[in-house]
Amino acid sequence: MEQESIQCDGCSMWLHQHCIHMSLTAYAEFSLTDHFNFFCLQCSTNRPADDTYNFLAALARIAARAPDIDSMRQQAESERNLLSFYSVSLPPVCVPSVADVVIDNVSVVLLQRYSPWILQQFMPVTVGADGNCFFRAVSVALYGTEKAHAQLRLLSVIEALLCHTLYDSSSPDYYAPYVADADLILSDYNKFIFDLVKNGSYCDMLTVLVCSTVVQRPIQTRWPIPTRDGRAAPTTKRVTGRGVGLQPTSDINILWTCGAVLEPPVINHFVPLLPVSVVSSCVEVPAGHTDSLFDDSIAVCDTVPTGVKENVFFKVRMQQADERQNKFWDDCGAWLGTHGKKKYHLPSSYKEINRQRDGTYAERRCVHGKMSVVPIEPQPCNVFIRHIQYSKLRRDMSFQRRITYVDGRDCYLVEYVGKFPSSVLPHGNAKHGSEYVRSRPDVLTNIAAALVAKKKVKRTYDEMKATTDDDLSRPRDKKQVQM
């Protein structure tokens, strides 16, 4: 009995319609639509490496039709039909796993400097910086992994080509919020398409709009640097794509950021902003981070970020503090049982060594099958001392903090271990029923400077209170100014 067959446009192999489980309707569409291509399973996936769909190959087939937009549109329709035939869909929404989440310290430093309030709600998470960072950021925020970035780009290209009126500024159906914002400068439709179809190419707010349609979620972009007039930057927007809003969904938060710490900042990267509750439950405190103090690739925060901190670490600039100030300030509350110890290390290998009572250095070594303490010969000239301080939160002793610093370094490491008990009130005294939180060192410095300038206590308190709504950035009360 003769069977209907279809030829693969990749390897030219003929396949029976019945053998590849193709319905007669699908067979007719592939056979009778001139611009529809068919690729067999072998040519459509990344075999022999794995069975995942080859999204980059599909992107390349659309890109090959440039600069003919109509031809690109036909190829996009063909790719959409092929995805449908193989039942390729986006991954299920899930919370990021421990292995996939690393805090982006460059973004932490940027936000500390320009928009610290964001760190009270969100934590920036690292993604690859290969030109696909926007799609990687959306993929991490929604699916817990960067792996869906190529699929998101392909689907965005298909959406932008087949439903072009929403994304074309010359169309009367162009996205209204973009029309209303005269400060938002975007490329014309053709250039946008030519850039979007290239793997690793730059993304702008049009890409955000298309991707919102693809994932059916609002995307909130955040530009970290305030504008001079105090208004939100045109690149800070809550974008809702076609069909979004018909059902309640949580926003995807994306931060415009830098690839490296520079002054002035160069914004050229995207990272996802995950709620602190999600990051806290996913990030483990790595063991043995002494070498991080000497790793210049790890960004340094000006102060410990405010907000919930669970099983996370920060590299923080050392504050020059007098006896009234706490150089290891944070907003967690009062700490108890602070104790510490010193450890000695060789500077070249960070190997821990012992300091003997006579001031000489020794190391533990296996001698004749037994571990023994053996003097180091010759004695090392440069040994760095690692100071470690341990403390527990007064109102929940299971929540612990570990601070590590090295003599001569201008920064320290602070690690928070355990589940933070609950939010705290920044002012007040414990005996009055609320948690006491230490004042920031810069608050005490500003108080001292005002009093040196012979300002009155009430005036100093009122002026500092009027400058900010953040309780942590102003005196607790007039009594603190008098002390």
C-alpha positions as CSV (number, residue, x, y, z in Angstrom):
1,M,0.0,0.0,0.0
2,E,1.4,3.4,-1.0
3,Q,1.9,5.9,1.8
4,E,2.2,9.7,1.6
5,S,5.8,10.8,2.1
6,I,7.5,14.1,2.8
7,Q,11.1,15.1,2.1
8,C,13.3,16.8,4.7
9,D,14.7,20.1,3.5
10,G,17.8,19.5,5.5
11,C,19.1,16.0,4.7
12,S,16.8,15.4,1.7
13,M,15.6,12.1,3.2
14,W,12.0,11.0,2.5
15,L,9.9,10.0,5.4
16,H,6.5,8.3,5.5
17,Q,3.8,10.6,6.9
18,H,2.5,7.8,9.1
19,C,5.9,6.9,10.5
20,I,6.6,10.4,11.8
21,H,3.1,10.7,13.2
22,M,2.1,13.5,10.9
23,S,-1.6,14.2,10.5
24,L,-3.1,14.5,7.0
25,T,-3.9,18.2,7.8
26,A,-0.3,18.9,8.8
27,Y,0.9,16.9,5.7
28,A,-1.2,19.1,3.5
29,E,0.0,22.3,5.1
30,F,3.7,21.3,4.6
31,S,3.1,20.1,1.0
32,L,0.8,22.8,-0.3
33,T,2.3,25.9,1.3
34,D,5.2,26.9,-0.9
35,H,7.2,28.8,1.8
36,F,6.8,26.0,4.4
37,N,10.0,24.0,5.1
38,F,10.0,20.6,6.8
39,F,13.0,19.3,8.8
40,C,13.2,15.8,10.2
41,L,13.8,15.2,13.9
42,Q,17.5,14.6,13.2
43,C,17.9,18.0,11.4
44,S,15.7,19.9,13.9
45,T,17.5,19.0,17.1
46,N,21.0,19.3,18.4
47,R,21.7,15.6,17.9
48,P,24.0,13.8,18.5
49,A,24.8,16.0,21.4
50,D,21.3,16.0,22.8
51,D,17.6,15.9,21.7
52,T,16.9,19.6,22.4
53,Y,15.4,21.6,19.6
54,N,18.0,23.6,17.6
55,F,16.6,27.1,18.1
56,L,19.7,28.8,16.8
57,A,19.4,27.0,13.5
58,A,15.9,28.2,13.1
59,L,17.0,31.8,13.9
60,A,19.7,31.5,11.2
61,R,17.2,30.3,8.6
62,I,15.1,33.5,9.3
63,A,18.2,35.7,9.3
64,A,19.3,34.3,5.9
65,R,16.2,35.9,4.3
66,A,17.3,39.4,5.3
67,P,17.0,42.2,4.2
68,D,13.7,41.1,2.6
69,I,11.2,41.6,5.4
70,D,8.4,39.8,3.6
71,S,10.6,36.8,3.0
72,M,11.7,36.8,6.6
73,R,8.0,36.9,7.6
74,Q,7.3,33.8,5.5
75,Q,10.2,32.0,7.0
76,A,9.0,32.9,10.5
77,E,5.6,31.4,9.7
78,S,7.3,28.2,8.5
79,E,9.4,28.0,11.8
80,R,6.3,28.5,13.9
81,N,4.5,25.7,12.0
82,L,7.5,23.4,12.6
83,L,7.6,24.2,16.3
84,S,3.9,23.4,16.5
85,F,4.4,20.1,14.7
86,Y,7.1,19.0,17.2
87,S,5.1,20.3,20.1
88,V,7.9,22.5,21.3
89,S,6.8,24.7,24.2
90,L,8.5,26.9,26.8
91,P,9.7,25.3,30.0
92,P,7.5,25.2,33.1
93,V,7.7,28.2,35.4
94,C,9.9,27.4,38.5
95,V,11.9,29.0,41.2
96,P,15.7,29.1,40.5
97,S,17.8,26.3,42.0
98,V,20.8,26.8,44.3
99,A,23.2,25.8,41.5
100,D,21.9,28.4,39.1
101,V,21.9,31.5,41.4
102,V,24.9,33.8,42.0
103,I,24.4,37.3,43.3
104,D,25.7,39.9,40.8
105,N,28.0,42.0,43.0
106,V,28.7,44.6,40.3
107,S,24.9,45.4,40.2
108,V,24.9,45.4,44.1
109,V,27.6,48.1,44.1
110,L,25.7,50.1,41.4
111,L,22.4,50.0,43.3
112,Q,24.1,50.8,46.6
113,R,25.4,54.0,45.0
114,Y,22.4,55.1,43.0
115,S,19.2,53.2,44.0
116,P,19.7,51.4,47.4
117,W,15.9,51.1,47.9
118,I,15.8,48.4,45.2
119,L,18.0,46.2,47.3
120,Q,15.4,46.2,50.1
121,Q,13.0,44.3,47.7
122,F,15.2,42.6,45.1
123,M,18.7,41.1,44.6
124,P,20.4,41.1,41.2
125,V,21.5,37.7,39.9
126,T,24.4,37.0,37.5
127,V,23.7,35.9,34.0
128,G,26.0,35.4,31.0
129,A,27.3,38.5,29.2
130,D,27.3,37.3,25.6
131,G,24.8,39.7,24.0
132,N,21.9,37.5,25.0
133,C,21.8,38.8,28.6
134,F,18.3,40.1,28.4
135,F,16.8,36.8,27.3
136,R,19.1,35.0,29.8
137,A,17.7,37.3,32.5
138,V,14.1,36.6,31.6
139,S,14.8,32.9,31.4
140,V,16.4,32.8,34.9
141,A,13.6,34.9,36.4
142,L,10.8,32.7,34.9
143,Y,12.3,29.3,34.5
144,G,15.2,29.2,37.0
145,T,17.8,28.6,34.3
146,E,19.5,30.6,31.4
147,K,19.0,27.7,29.0
148,A,15.8,29.0,27.4
149,H,17.4,32.2,26.1
150,A,17.7,31.0,22.5
151,Q,14.1,29.8,22.4
152,L,12.9,33.2,23.8
153,R,14.8,35.0,21.1
154,L,13.4,32.8,18.3
155,L,9.9,33.2,19.6
156,S,10.4,37.0,19.9
157,V,11.5,37.1,16.3
158,I,8.5,35.1,15.1
159,E,6.1,37.3,17.2
160,A,7.7,40.6,15.9
161,L,7.5,39.5,12.3
162,L,4.0,38.0,12.3
163,C,2.3,40.6,14.5
164,H,4.4,43.6,13.3
165,T,1.9,46.4,13.8
166,L,2.3,46.6,17.6
167,Y,6.1,47.0,17.2
168,D,6.3,49.3,14.2
169,S,6.3,53.0,15.1
170,S,4.8,53.9,11.7
171,S,1.7,51.8,12.4
172,P,-1.4,53.2,14.1
173,D,-1.4,50.2,16.3
174,Y,2.1,50.9,17.7
175,Y,2.4,50.3,21.5
176,A,0.6,53.4,23.1
177,P,2.9,53.9,26.2
178,Y,5.9,54.2,23.8
179,V,4.1,56.7,21.6
180,A,3.3,58.8,24.7
181,D,6.9,58.9,25.9
182,A,8.8,61.5,23.8
183,D,12.0,60.8,25.7
184,L,12.1,57.1,24.6
185,I,14.2,56.8,21.5
186,L,14.0,53.5,19.7
187,S,15.2,52.2,16.3
188,D,12.9,51.8,13.3
189,Y,11.1,48.5,12.8
190,N,13.4,47.1,10.1
191,K,16.6,47.8,12.0
192,F,14.9,46.3,15.1
193,I,14.1,43.1,13.3
194,F,17.6,42.8,11.7
195,D,19.2,43.2,15.2
196,L,16.7,40.9,17.0
197,V,17.3,38.0,14.6
198,K,21.0,37.9,15.3
199,N,22.1,35.7,18.1
200,G,24.1,37.8,20.6
201,S,22.8,41.2,19.5
202,Y,21.8,44.2,21.6
203,C,18.3,44.5,23.0
204,D,16.1,47.6,23.7
205,M,12.7,48.4,24.9
206,L,11.0,47.0,21.8
207,T,12.6,43.6,22.7
208,V,11.1,43.9,26.1
209,L,7.7,44.5,24.6
210,V,8.0,41.5,22.3
211,C,9.3,39.2,25.0
212,S,6.4,40.2,27.3
213,T,4.0,38.9,24.7
214,V,6.0,35.7,24.3
215,V,6.1,34.8,28.0
216,Q,2.7,36.4,28.7
217,R,4.0,38.3,31.7
218,P,4.4,42.0,32.5
219,I,8.1,43.0,32.4
220,Q,9.3,45.8,34.7
221,T,12.6,47.3,33.6
222,R,14.5,49.4,36.0
223,W,17.2,52.0,35.1
224,P,19.4,52.3,38.2
225,I,20.7,55.9,37.8
226,P,18.2,58.7,38.8
227,T,17.5,61.4,36.2
228,R,18.4,65.1,37.0
229,D,14.8,66.2,37.1
230,G,13.8,63.4,39.5
231,R,11.5,61.7,37.0
232,A,11.7,58.0,36.1
233,A,14.0,57.3,33.2
234,P,12.3,56.4,29.9
235,T,13.9,52.9,30.2
236,T,12.2,52.3,33.6
237,K,8.8,50.9,32.5
238,R,6.3,48.3,33.3
239,V,5.7,46.8,29.8
240,T,2.7,44.6,29.0
241,G,2.7,42.8,25.7
242,R,-0.1,41.6,23.5
243,G,-2.7,39.6,25.4
244,V,-0.9,40.2,28.8
245,G,-3.2,41.3,31.6
246,L,-6.1,39.0,30.8
247,Q,-5.0,36.9,33.8
248,P,-3.3,37.9,37.0
249,T,0.5,37.2,36.8
250,S,3.5,38.4,38.7
251,D,5.9,40.8,37.0
252,I,9.4,39.9,35.8
253,N,11.9,42.5,37.1
254,I,14.9,43.2,34.9
255,L,17.7,45.6,35.8
256,W,19.8,47.7,33.3
257,T,23.3,47.4,34.7
258,C,27.0,47.3,34.0
259,G,29.4,44.5,33.1
260,A,32.1,45.9,35.4
261,V,32.4,48.6,38.1
262,L,33.3,51.8,36.4
263,E,32.9,55.5,37.2
264,P,30.9,56.9,35.6
265,P,28.8,53.7,35.1
266,V,28.5,52.3,31.6
267,I,25.1,50.6,31.3
268,N,25.6,47.7,28.9
269,H,24.1,44.6,30.5
270,F,20.9,43.1,31.9
271,V,20.4,41.0,35.0
272,P,17.2,39.6,36.6
273,L,16.0,41.1,39.9
274,L,14.7,38.3,42.1
275,P,12.7,38.9,45.3
276,V,15.0,38.8,48.3
277,S,12.9,35.9,49.7
278,V,13.6,33.8,46.6
279,V,17.4,34.6,46.6
280,S,17.7,34.0,50.3
281,S,16.2,30.5,50.0
282,C,18.5,29.7,47.0
283,V,21.9,31.1,47.8
284,E,24.3,29.1,49.9
285,V,27.1,30.6,51.9
286,P,30.3,29.2,50.3
287,A,32.8,27.8,52.6
288,G,36.4,29.3,52.9
289,H,36.0,32.7,51.3
290,T,39.3,34.2,52.5
291,D,40.7,34.3,48.9
292,S,37.7,36.5,47.9
293,L,39.2,39.4,49.8
294,F,42.0,39.3,47.3
295,D,39.9,38.7,44.2
296,D,39.4,42.0,42.5
297,S,36.7,40.6,40.2
298,I,34.3,40.4,43.2
299,A,32.6,43.8,43.6
300,V,32.8,45.7,46.9
301,C,29.7,47.1,48.4
302,D,29.9,50.5,50.2
303,T,27.7,49.1,53.0
304,V,25.9,45.8,53.7
305,P,22.6,45.9,51.6
306,T,19.5,46.4,53.6
307,G,16.6,43.9,53.7
308,V,16.4,40.2,54.5
309,K,19.7,38.4,54.2
310,E,19.6,34.6,54.5
311,N,22.5,32.3,53.6
312,V,24.3,34.9,51.6
313,F,27.7,36.8,51.7
314,F,28.9,40.3,50.8
315,K,32.3,41.9,50.3
316,V,32.0,45.3,52.0
317,R,34.2,48.3,52.2
318,M,35.8,48.8,55.7
319,Q,34.4,51.9,57.4
320,Q,36.8,54.3,59.3
321,A,35.0,54.3,62.6
322,D,35.6,55.9,66.0
323,E,34.6,54.5,69.3
324,R,31.0,55.6,68.8
325,Q,30.6,53.9,65.5
326,N,30.2,50.3,64.4
327,K,32.5,49.6,61.4
328,F,30.5,46.3,60.7
329,W,27.1,48.0,60.5
330,D,24.0,46.2,59.2
331,D,20.3,46.5,59.7
332,C,19.6,43.1,61.2
333,G,19.3,44.1,64.8
334,A,21.4,43.6,67.9
335,W,24.0,40.9,67.9
336,L,25.0,38.8,70.9
337,G,27.9,36.6,71.9
338,T,30.5,38.2,69.6
339,H,33.7,36.3,69.8
340,G,36.5,35.8,67.4
341,K,39.8,34.1,66.6
342,K,42.9,34.7,64.5
343,K,44.3,32.5,61.8
344,Y,47.7,32.8,60.1
345,H,48.2,32.1,56.4
346,L,50.9,32.1,53.8
347,P,50.2,34.9,51.3
348,S,51.1,32.9,48.2
349,S,48.9,29.8,48.7
350,Y,46.5,31.0,51.6
351,K,47.7,27.8,53.4
352,E,46.9,28.0,57.1
353,I,49.9,27.8,59.4
354,N,50.4,27.8,63.2
355,R,52.1,30.6,65.2
356,Q,54.1,29.2,68.1
357,R,54.4,30.9,71.5
358,D,57.9,32.0,70.7
359,G,56.6,33.9,67.6
360,T,57.9,31.4,65.0
361,Y,55.6,29.7,62.4
362,A,55.0,26.0,61.9
363,E,52.8,23.8,59.8
364,R,51.0,20.5,60.4
365,R,52.7,17.7,58.4
366,C,52.7,14.0,58.3
367,V,56.0,12.7,59.7
368,H,56.6,8.9,59.9
369,G,52.9,8.3,59.5
370,K,51.8,10.7,62.2
371,M,50.5,14.3,62.0
372,S,53.0,16.6,63.7
373,V,53.6,20.3,64.0
374,V,56.9,21.1,62.2
375,P,58.7,24.5,62.1
376,I,58.7,26.1,58.6
377,E,62.2,26.5,57.1
378,P,63.0,29.1,56.2
379,Q,60.6,31.2,58.3
380,P,58.1,33.2,56.2
381,C,58.6,36.9,56.2
382,N,55.1,38.0,55.1
383,V,52.3,36.3,56.9
384,F,48.7,37.7,56.8
385,I,46.4,37.4,59.8
386,R,42.8,36.5,59.2
387,H,40.4,37.7,61.8
388,I,37.1,35.9,62.2
389,Q,34.2,37.2,64.3
390,Y,31.1,35.1,65.1
391,S,27.8,36.4,66.6
392,K,24.2,35.5,66.9
393,L,21.1,37.6,66.5
394,R,19.7,38.4,69.9
395,R,16.1,37.6,69.2
396,D,16.8,34.4,67.3
397,M,20.0,32.7,68.2
398,S,19.8,30.3,65.2
399,F,20.5,33.2,62.8
400,Q,24.3,33.8,62.8
401,R,26.8,36.2,61.3
402,R,30.4,35.6,60.4
403,I,32.8,38.5,59.6
404,T,36.2,37.9,58.1
405,Y,38.9,40.6,57.5
406,V,42.6,40.7,57.0
407,D,45.0,43.3,58.4
408,G,45.9,45.8,55.7
409,R,42.8,45.2,53.5
410,D,40.2,47.9,53.0
411,C,37.3,45.5,52.9
412,Y,35.8,42.6,54.8
413,L,33.5,39.6,54.2
414,V,30.3,39.3,56.0
415,E,28.3,36.0,55.8
416,Y,24.7,35.5,57.1
417,V,23.7,31.9,58.0
418,G,20.2,30.7,58.8
419,K,16.6,31.9,58.3
420,F,16.0,35.5,59.2
421,P,13.2,35.5,61.8
422,S,11.1,38.4,60.6
423,S,11.3,42.1,59.6
424,V,12.6,44.5,62.2
425,L,11.7,48.0,63.4
426,P,14.8,50.2,62.9
427,H,14.2,52.5,65.9
428,G,13.5,52.0,69.5
429,N,14.9,50.1,72.4
430,A,14.5,46.4,73.1
431,K,13.0,47.0,76.6
432,H,10.2,48.9,74.9
433,G,9.2,45.9,72.8
434,S,11.0,46.5,69.5
435,E,14.3,45.5,68.1
436,Y,17.3,47.9,68.4
437,V,19.1,48.4,65.1
438,R,22.5,50.1,65.1
439,S,22.7,53.5,63.4
440,R,24.7,53.7,60.2
441,P,28.2,55.0,60.6
442,D,27.5,57.8,58.2
443,V,24.6,59.0,60.4
444,L,26.8,59.3,63.4
445,T,29.5,61.1,61.3
446,N,26.9,63.6,60.1
447,I,25.7,64.2,63.6
448,A,29.2,64.9,64.8
449,A,29.9,67.3,61.9
450,A,26.8,69.2,62.6
451,L,27.6,69.6,66.3
452,V,31.2,70.6,65.5
453,A,29.6,73.4,63.3
454,K,27.8,74.6,66.5
455,K,24.3,73.7,65.2
456,K,21.7,73.2,67.9
457,V,20.5,69.7,68.7
458,K,16.9,70.3,67.6
459,R,17.9,71.9,64.3
460,T,20.3,69.1,63.6
461,Y,17.7,66.5,64.2
462,D,15.0,68.3,62.2
463,E,17.3,68.9,59.2
464,M,18.5,65.3,59.1
465,K,15.0,63.9,59.5
466,A,13.8,66.1,56.6
467,T,16.4,64.9,54.2
468,T,15.2,61.3,53.9
469,D,12.2,59.0,54.5
470,D,14.6,56.1,55.3
471,D,14.6,55.6,59.1
472,L,18.0,53.9,58.8
473,S,19.5,57.1,57.3
474,R,18.6,59.5,60.1
475,P,18.8,59.8,63.9
476,R,16.5,57.7,66.0
477,D,15.5,60.7,68.1
478,K,16.9,64.0,69.6
479,K,18.4,62.1,72.4
480,Q,20.8,60.4,70.1
481,V,22.0,63.8,68.8
482,Q,22.6,65.0,72.3
483,M,24.8,62.0,73.3
